[in-house]
């Protein structure tokens, strides 16, 4: 009887250990350090819309494997949908851009690649327009932003945060600049 009870207990512990899964880690595209909360009294940049490729439009982080493979990481998730993460990060980065006039931006992400130990890449079409007054398009641009990355998922997320920061700087530069062309990525 005692032996049978021990065997049942050992079996139950083995089954519980087999069912145990890795905890889910949540990541954000908004950096920990705040861009600042003070807002100047000039115009503002409103985010009109954001879209991302369907391959990465999921809660789990998707990484590229080899030339044609993708891996969906079941224990590494975005804190919100990727579109909402991008929107929050851009709002944070553009908060103090203080353009000369009120403008809106539409962002269409063409590629959002994350390759551990190599790079994070964002290929983005974006359009600035002046709301009202006939909805005038000020500039339509395409920016490819690539940042080297270390091997961890945290490294990839930080590299993508850097890409978002660089995209926000380009949008802010176009909104503030007198030129009608697209600013060059730095």
C-alpha positions as CSV (number, residue, x, y, z in Angstrom):
1,X,0.0,0.0,0.0
2,X,2.8,2.5,0.9
3,X,4.7,1.4,-2.1
4,X,1.7,2.0,-4.3
5,X,1.1,5.4,-2.8
6,X,4.8,6.4,-3.4
7,X,4.5,5.2,-7.0
8,X,1.3,7.3,-7.5
9,X,3.0,10.3,-5.9
10,X,6.1,9.9,-8.1
11,X,4.0,9.5,-11.2
12,X,2.0,12.6,-10.4
13,X,5.2,14.6,-9.8
14,X,6.6,13.4,-13.1
15,X,3.4,14.4,-14.9
16,X,3.4,17.8,-13.3
17,X,7.0,18.4,-14.3
18,X,6.2,17.4,-17.9
19,X,3.3,19.8,-18.0
20,X,5.3,22.7,-16.7
21,X,6.0,25.3,-19.4
22,X,8.4,28.2,-19.7
23,X,6.9,31.5,-18.4
24,X,5.9,34.0,-21.1
25,X,8.2,37.0,-21.3
26,X,6.6,40.3,-22.5
27,X,8.5,42.9,-24.5
28,X,7.8,46.5,-25.6
29,X,9.0,48.8,-28.3
30,X,8.8,51.8,-26.0
31,X,12.2,52.3,-24.2
32,X,12.4,52.4,-20.4
33,X,13.8,55.9,-20.4
34,X,11.1,58.5,-21.1
35,X,11.5,60.8,-24.0
36,X,10.1,63.6,-21.8
37,X,6.6,64.7,-20.9
38,X,6.8,68.4,-21.5
39,X,5.1,69.5,-24.8
40,X,5.8,72.7,-26.5
41,X,3.0,74.9,-27.8
42,X,3.6,74.3,-31.5
43,X,1.9,71.8,-33.8
44,X,1.7,68.1,-33.3
45,X,2.2,64.9,-35.3
46,X,-0.9,62.7,-35.1
47,X,-0.7,59.1,-36.1
48,X,-3.3,58.5,-38.7
49,X,-2.7,54.7,-39.1
50,X,-0.2,51.9,-38.8
51,X,-0.1,48.6,-40.6
52,X,2.4,45.7,-40.3
53,X,2.9,42.5,-42.5
54,X,0.5,39.7,-41.6
55,X,3.5,37.3,-40.9
56,X,4.4,39.4,-37.8
57,X,0.9,40.6,-36.9
58,X,0.6,38.4,-33.8
59,X,1.2,38.6,-30.1
60,X,4.3,36.3,-30.2
61,X,7.6,37.7,-31.5
62,X,8.5,36.3,-34.9
63,X,12.2,35.8,-35.8
64,X,13.7,35.0,-39.2
65,X,15.5,31.6,-39.5
66,X,17.8,31.1,-42.5
67,X,16.9,32.4,-45.9
68,X,13.2,31.5,-45.9
69,X,12.1,30.3,-42.4
70,X,10.3,32.1,-39.7
71,X,9.9,31.0,-36.0
72,X,7.1,32.0,-33.8
73,X,8.4,32.3,-30.3
74,X,5.8,30.8,-28.0
75,X,7.4,32.3,-24.8
76,X,8.4,35.7,-26.1
77,X,5.5,38.0,-26.6
78,X,4.8,41.7,-27.3
79,X,3.2,43.5,-24.4
80,X,0.4,44.5,-26.9
81,X,-0.3,43.8,-30.5
82,X,2.7,44.8,-32.7
83,X,0.6,47.6,-34.3
84,X,-0.2,48.9,-30.8
85,X,3.4,48.6,-29.7
86,X,4.5,50.6,-32.8
87,X,1.9,53.2,-32.2
88,X,2.8,53.7,-28.5
89,X,6.5,53.8,-29.3
90,X,6.0,56.4,-32.1
91,X,3.7,58.5,-29.9
92,X,6.4,58.4,-27.2
93,X,9.2,59.3,-29.6
94,X,7.2,62.1,-31.4
95,X,5.9,63.7,-28.2
96,X,8.4,66.5,-28.2
97,X,9.0,66.9,-31.9
98,X,7.1,70.3,-31.9
99,X,6.5,70.6,-35.7
100,X,5.7,74.1,-37.1
101,X,2.3,73.0,-38.1
102,X,-0.2,70.2,-37.3
103,X,0.5,67.1,-39.5
104,X,-0.5,63.5,-39.5
105,X,1.5,60.4,-40.5
106,X,0.4,57.1,-41.9
107,X,2.9,54.3,-41.5
108,X,2.9,51.0,-43.5
109,X,5.6,48.6,-42.4
110,X,6.6,46.5,-45.4
111,X,9.1,44.3,-43.5
112,X,9.7,43.8,-39.8
113,X,12.7,41.3,-39.6
114,X,14.4,40.2,-36.5
115,X,17.5,38.0,-36.9
116,X,19.1,36.9,-33.6
117,X,22.8,37.7,-33.5
118,X,22.6,39.7,-36.7
119,X,20.1,42.6,-37.1
120,X,16.7,44.1,-36.7
121,X,15.2,45.6,-39.8
122,X,12.2,47.8,-40.5
123,X,11.3,48.7,-44.1
124,X,8.6,51.4,-43.9
125,X,6.5,53.5,-46.2
126,X,5.2,56.6,-44.5
127,X,3.3,59.6,-45.6
128,X,3.0,63.0,-43.9
129,X,0.0,65.1,-44.7
130,X,-1.5,68.4,-43.5
131,X,-5.1,67.7,-42.2
132,X,-7.7,70.1,-43.4
133,X,-7.1,72.5,-46.2
134,X,-7.6,69.8,-48.8
135,X,-5.6,67.1,-46.9
136,X,-2.4,68.0,-48.7
137,X,0.3,65.3,-48.8
138,X,3.5,66.9,-47.7
139,X,5.8,64.0,-48.4
140,X,5.6,60.3,-49.1
141,X,8.8,58.4,-48.2
142,X,10.2,54.9,-47.8
143,X,12.8,54.3,-45.2
144,X,14.8,51.1,-44.5
145,X,16.2,51.1,-41.0
146,X,18.6,48.3,-39.9
147,X,20.3,48.0,-36.5
148,X,22.9,45.3,-35.5
149,X,21.6,43.0,-32.8
150,X,23.1,40.6,-30.3
151,X,21.9,37.0,-29.9
152,X,19.2,37.4,-27.3
153,X,15.6,38.4,-27.8
154,X,16.2,41.4,-25.5
155,X,19.0,42.5,-27.9
156,X,16.6,42.2,-30.9
157,X,13.9,44.2,-29.1
158,X,16.4,47.0,-28.3
159,X,17.5,47.0,-31.9
160,X,13.9,47.4,-33.0
161,X,13.4,50.2,-30.4
162,X,16.4,51.9,-32.1
163,X,14.7,51.5,-35.5
164,X,11.5,53.1,-34.2
165,X,13.5,56.0,-32.7
166,X,15.3,56.6,-36.0
167,X,11.9,56.4,-37.9
168,X,10.4,59.0,-35.5
169,X,13.4,61.3,-36.0
170,X,12.9,61.1,-39.8
171,X,9.2,61.9,-39.5
172,X,10.0,64.7,-37.1
173,X,12.7,66.1,-39.5
174,X,10.2,66.0,-42.4
175,X,7.5,67.7,-40.3
176,X,9.9,70.5,-39.2
177,X,11.9,70.9,-42.3
178,X,11.3,73.4,-45.1
179,X,12.3,70.8,-47.8
180,X,9.7,68.8,-49.7
181,X,11.9,65.7,-50.0
182,X,12.4,62.7,-47.8
183,X,15.1,62.9,-45.1
184,X,17.9,60.3,-45.5
185,X,18.1,57.6,-42.7
186,X,21.1,58.0,-40.4
